[in-house]
Amino acid sequence: MTEKPILIWGAGAIGGILGAYLARAGHAVHMVDIVEDHVRAMRETGLAIEGPVEAFTQVLPASTPSELKGQFDCIVLAVKAHHTDGALDMLAPHLAPDGFVLSAQNGLNEIAIAERIGIKNTVGCFVNYGADWLEPGRILYGNRAAVAVGELDGQITERARSCHALLQIVEPDAVLTDNIWGYLWGKLGYGALLFATALTPLSMSDAMARPDDRPVYQALGQEVMRLAAAQNIKPLGFNGFDPEAFRTADPAGMKASLDAMVEHNRHTAKTHSGIWRDLAVRKRRTEVDAQVGLLVDLGRKHGIATPTLARMVELIHDIEEGRRGQSPDLVNLMVPLCI
């Protein structure tokens, strides 16, 4: 697989780091991004990876979607969840007949991808390392963290092994798993908590450490874990997040998990979530509908109440549309829902 060029669709925080590391290791990669200045920087002066993990610059072949030619056996999709459908429209002509898409995204985008191109052409991936797109040609690599890859049906295939070997170039401790859905649902629980931190100007750690707001973080985790159980999914933990503590609503376990998440996020140059950056810096819509809104809809389908998740979606929309500013007080508005 690695002898042929790997197409990375979306050269932002996640895709940019993957592309730079793979190219530096000698793999043929081609980057695609819609930001023309970013594309030009990657192919002319190189993509600069910065931060405490490692700093280097890698010149990369790169195109905008309209410039891209040819077909590829492996396409890594690394766009925001709410851009998945649009990206699939553009990349589909470039997927070789027997090729596959590896989803290096947040959310359950593998479902949409498999519906479009088939489950046999879709590989699941979970990425939690901390990264931010800073400006054209610059990406912050803030911290190493959990990475996993696996087939959607749980089989351990040669294709999955090859993808695993590629991901180990970026994260040596990357996991080849027979339960990729467990990782993806674990990330949904973890991610719900990060959306709550983005309601505030505080860092992820400082926001989750606030004692008065702990009921909100506990309720969010519990609601996501109840939905996972309804889907017959066993979420997996990582980087401090303990799905079982939230599933069983164990007070001591949830406190320990939140404390561990606070500690994990104290040791990263990426102090705020990508959600916060979308709201505070890039002034654009977040993935809230594609991730949390999806969970609220799933709750309605199963008859499971998700009042805290639903309220958080409303508050994120308020910030996106200029009706509210980011403030710790927004998290406080959800506390009555958790009592």
Salt bridges, closest charged atoms under 4 A:
ASP37 OD1 - ARG40 NH2 2.35
GLU50 OE2 - ARG138 NE 2.59
GLU54 OE2 - ARG24 NH1 2.61
GLU67 OE1 - ARG43 NH1 3.32
ASP73 OD2 - LYS4 NZ 3.07
ASP89 OD1 - ARG116 NH2 2.65
ASP132 OD1 - LYS270 NZ 2.70
ASP132 OD1 - ARG277 NE 3.47
GLU135 OE2 - ARG138 NH1 3.40
GLU151 OE1 - ARG159 NH2 2.73
GLU158 OE2 - ARG161 NE 3.61
GLU171 OE2 - ARG144 NH2 2.61
ASP173 OD2 - ARG144 NH2 3.62
ASP206 OD1 - ARG266 NH1 2.63
ASP213 OD2 - ARG210 NE 2.80
GLU244 OE2 - ARG247 NH2 2.57
ASP259 OD1 - ARG214 NH2 2.83
ASP259 OD2 - LYS255 NZ 2.76
GLU263 OE2 - HIS267 NE2 2.62
ASP278 OD2 - LYS80 NZ 3.33
ASP278 OD1 - ARG284 NE 2.72
ASP289 OD1 - HIS317 NE2 2.85
ASP297 OD1 - ARG300 NH1 2.62
GLU314 OE1 - ARG311 NH1 2.95
ASP318 OD1 - ARG323 NH2 2.76
ASP318 OD2 - ARG324 NE 2.77
GLU320 OE1 - ARG285 NH2 3.16
GLU321 OE2 - ARG285 NH1 3.81
GLU321 OE1 - ARG323 NH1 2.43
